[in-house]
Amino acid sequence: MNRRSALVALATAFTLTLSGPVFAQAKSSRPQIAVLDFDFGTVDNWWGQYDIGKGIADQLVDALVNDGTFRVIERKKLATILGEQDFAASGRADPSAQTMAKIGKVLGVKYILVGSITKFSTESRGGGVRVKGIGLGGKKTKSEVRITGRIIDMSTGEIMVSAKGVGESSKGGGFNFSKGGTGIGTNSDEWRQSGIGDAQEACTEDLIKQLVAKADRLK
């Protein structure tokens, strides 16, 4: 076999290796994670029955899936498990070790992403009014969303990664919360066009960027 033929054979073998079990194993080594609804108990109750923590979690899941660093548990499956475990909303941001162990065992995941929404507001300045946190008729509008996220090892309860996300927007336009339901329609055109929706998207992107940068801490 001449030198050129040997190089071609070597390249072919390398390609087959990447497409075979070894490469598949490398792909499956991505950390698997479940995202719980974020707690928003520290936020003023302008939003009534609306679960803004669910909207944040849904947006984080979409961003994580699109990034590809983690394998993400499907939210419907997670909701079913949490319901079976009678997991109270009050324990979202700081679940007990026993609860984490139960969830981890049933889902087969090692890590969960939990967190809190620390700011979720829209304000108008210069003569505007404020209705349920949404500024109307002001000369200047500022929407701001701040969240804290933590990735926890389900088997030990150790916080492996902690980060904060911040999103701001000067975009005008409010969101209509009078349509009923318990979740915020973060995929709706109305939401995306609002200042608070714009700020939330920027905030979740900021948090994901930081979590992904620290993913090497997960074993």
C-alpha positions as CSV (number, residue, x, y, z in Angstrom):
1,M,0.0,0.0,0.0
2,N,1.5,3.4,-1.0
3,R,1.5,6.4,1.2
4,R,-1.6,8.0,-0.4
5,S,-3.7,4.9,0.0
6,A,-2.6,4.5,3.6
7,L,-3.8,8.1,4.3
8,V,-7.1,7.5,2.6
9,A,-7.6,4.3,4.6
10,L,-6.8,6.1,7.9
11,A,-9.2,8.9,7.1
12,T,-11.9,6.5,6.3
13,A,-11.4,4.6,9.6
14,F,-11.4,7.8,11.6
15,T,-14.7,8.8,9.9
16,L,-16.3,5.4,10.7
17,T,-15.1,5.8,14.3
18,L,-16.9,9.2,14.7
19,S,-20.1,7.8,13.3
20,G,-20.0,4.6,15.4
21,P,-20.6,3.7,19.1
22,V,-17.6,5.8,20.4
23,F,-19.1,9.0,19.0
24,A,-22.6,8.1,20.1
25,Q,-21.2,7.6,23.6
26,A,-19.6,11.0,23.5
27,K,-22.8,12.6,22.5
28,S,-24.7,10.9,25.3
29,S,-22.2,12.1,27.9
30,R,-23.8,15.6,27.8
31,P,-25.2,16.4,31.3
32,Q,-28.9,15.6,31.6
33,I,-30.9,18.2,33.4
34,A,-34.5,18.9,34.5
35,V,-35.8,22.5,34.9
36,L,-38.2,23.2,37.7
37,D,-40.7,26.2,37.6
38,F,-38.9,29.2,39.1
39,D,-40.1,30.6,42.4
40,F,-41.5,34.2,42.3
41,G,-42.5,34.7,45.9
42,T,-40.2,37.7,46.2
43,V,-42.0,39.6,43.4
44,D,-44.9,41.9,44.1
45,N,-48.2,40.2,43.5
46,W,-49.2,42.4,40.5
47,W,-49.6,39.2,38.4
48,G,-52.4,37.6,40.4
49,Q,-52.9,34.0,39.6
50,Y,-50.4,34.0,36.7
51,D,-47.4,31.7,37.3
52,I,-44.6,33.7,35.9
53,G,-42.2,31.0,37.2
54,K,-43.6,28.6,34.7
55,G,-43.1,31.0,31.8
56,I,-39.5,31.5,32.8
57,A,-38.8,27.8,33.1
58,D,-40.4,27.1,29.7
59,Q,-38.2,29.7,28.1
60,L,-35.1,28.4,29.8
61,V,-35.9,24.9,28.5
62,D,-36.2,26.2,24.9
63,A,-32.9,28.0,25.2
64,L,-31.1,25.0,26.7
65,V,-32.4,22.7,23.9
66,N,-31.3,25.1,21.2
67,D,-27.9,25.5,22.8
68,G,-27.3,21.7,22.9
69,T,-24.8,21.6,25.8
70,F,-27.3,19.7,28.0
71,R,-29.9,17.0,27.5
72,V,-33.1,18.4,28.8
73,I,-36.0,16.4,30.3
74,E,-39.4,17.1,28.6
75,R,-41.5,19.4,30.8
76,K,-44.7,17.4,30.6
77,K,-42.9,14.3,32.0
78,L,-41.4,16.4,34.8
79,A,-44.8,17.9,35.7
80,T,-46.3,14.4,35.9
81,I,-43.6,13.3,38.3
82,L,-43.8,16.4,40.4
83,G,-47.6,15.9,40.7
84,E,-47.1,12.3,41.8
85,Q,-44.5,13.4,44.4
86,D,-46.9,16.2,45.7
87,F,-44.2,18.8,45.2
88,A,-45.4,22.1,46.7
89,A,-44.8,25.3,44.8
90,S,-43.2,26.8,47.9
91,G,-40.3,24.3,47.5
92,R,-39.3,25.2,44.0
93,A,-36.3,27.4,44.8
94,D,-34.9,25.2,47.6
95,P,-36.2,21.7,47.3
96,S,-35.3,19.3,50.1
97,A,-32.6,16.6,49.6
98,Q,-35.3,13.9,49.9
99,T,-37.4,15.5,47.2
100,M,-34.4,15.9,44.9
101,A,-33.5,12.2,45.4
102,K,-37.1,11.1,44.5
103,I,-37.2,13.2,41.4
104,G,-33.7,12.2,40.3
105,K,-34.5,8.5,40.8
106,V,-37.7,8.6,38.9
107,L,-36.5,10.8,36.0
108,G,-33.0,9.2,35.9
109,V,-31.3,12.6,35.9
110,K,-28.4,13.8,38.0
111,Y,-29.0,17.6,37.8
112,I,-31.9,20.0,38.2
113,L,-32.0,23.7,37.5
114,V,-33.9,25.6,40.1
115,G,-34.1,29.3,40.8
116,S,-36.0,32.5,41.8
117,I,-37.3,35.5,40.0
118,T,-36.1,38.5,42.0
119,K,-37.4,41.3,39.8
120,F,-40.2,41.4,37.2
121,S,-41.5,44.9,36.5
122,T,-42.3,47.5,33.9
123,E,-42.3,51.2,34.9
124,S,-43.2,54.4,33.0
125,R,-41.7,57.7,33.9
126,G,-42.7,61.2,32.9
127,G,-46.4,61.3,33.5
128,G,-47.4,57.6,32.9
129,V,-49.5,55.4,35.0
130,R,-48.8,51.9,36.3
131,V,-51.4,49.1,36.1
132,K,-50.4,45.6,37.4
133,G,-46.8,46.4,36.9
134,I,-47.3,47.5,33.3
135,G,-46.5,51.2,32.5
136,L,-49.0,52.9,30.3
137,G,-48.8,56.3,28.6
138,G,-45.4,57.4,29.9
139,K,-42.8,59.2,28.0
140,K,-40.2,56.6,29.0
141,T,-40.7,52.9,29.7
142,K,-38.3,50.5,31.4
143,S,-38.9,46.8,31.8
144,E,-36.6,44.7,33.9
145,V,-36.4,41.0,34.8
146,R,-33.8,39.5,37.1
147,I,-33.4,35.8,38.0
148,T,-31.1,33.6,39.9
149,G,-30.5,30.0,38.8
150,R,-28.7,27.1,40.5
151,I,-27.8,23.7,39.1
152,I,-28.0,21.1,41.9
153,D,-26.5,17.6,42.0
154,M,-29.6,15.4,42.8
155,S,-27.5,12.7,44.5
156,T,-25.7,15.0,47.0
157,G,-27.7,18.2,47.2
158,E,-24.6,20.2,46.3
159,I,-24.9,23.4,44.3
160,M,-22.7,22.9,41.3
161,V,-23.3,26.1,39.4
162,S,-24.9,29.4,40.4
163,A,-25.6,32.4,38.1
164,K,-27.7,35.5,37.8
165,G,-29.5,36.7,34.6
166,V,-30.5,40.3,33.9
167,G,-32.7,41.6,31.1
168,E,-33.8,45.1,30.4
169,S,-35.9,46.7,27.7
170,S,-37.0,50.2,26.8
171,K,-39.5,48.8,24.4
172,G,-43.1,50.1,25.0
173,G,-46.2,48.1,25.1
174,G,-47.8,46.1,27.9
175,F,-49.2,42.6,28.1
176,N,-52.9,41.8,28.6
177,F,-53.3,39.5,31.6
178,S,-57.1,39.5,31.4
179,K,-57.4,36.4,29.2
180,G,-57.4,33.8,32.0
181,G,-55.2,30.8,32.7
182,T,-52.3,30.2,35.1
183,G,-49.4,30.6,32.8
184,I,-47.9,33.4,30.7
185,G,-48.0,32.9,27.0
186,T,-44.3,33.5,26.3
187,N,-44.7,32.1,22.8
188,S,-47.5,34.5,21.8
189,D,-46.9,37.5,19.5
190,E,-48.5,39.8,22.1
191,W,-45.9,38.7,24.7
192,R,-42.9,39.0,22.3
193,Q,-44.0,42.5,21.3
194,S,-44.2,43.7,25.0
195,G,-41.4,45.3,26.9
196,I,-41.6,42.8,29.7
197,G,-41.5,39.9,27.2
198,D,-38.4,41.4,25.6
199,A,-36.7,41.9,29.0
200,Q,-37.6,38.3,30.0
201,E,-36.1,36.8,26.8
202,A,-32.9,38.8,27.4
203,C,-32.7,37.7,31.0
204,T,-33.1,34.0,30.2
205,E,-30.5,34.3,27.4
206,D,-28.1,35.9,29.9
207,L,-28.6,33.2,32.5
208,I,-28.2,30.3,29.9
209,K,-24.9,31.9,28.6
210,Q,-23.5,31.9,32.1
211,L,-24.6,28.4,32.9
212,V,-23.2,27.0,29.7
213,A,-19.9,28.7,30.4
214,K,-19.7,26.8,33.7
215,A,-20.9,23.4,32.4
216,D,-17.4,21.9,32.8
217,R,-18.1,21.8,36.5
218,L,-20.6,19.1,36.0
219,K,-19.2,15.6,36.0
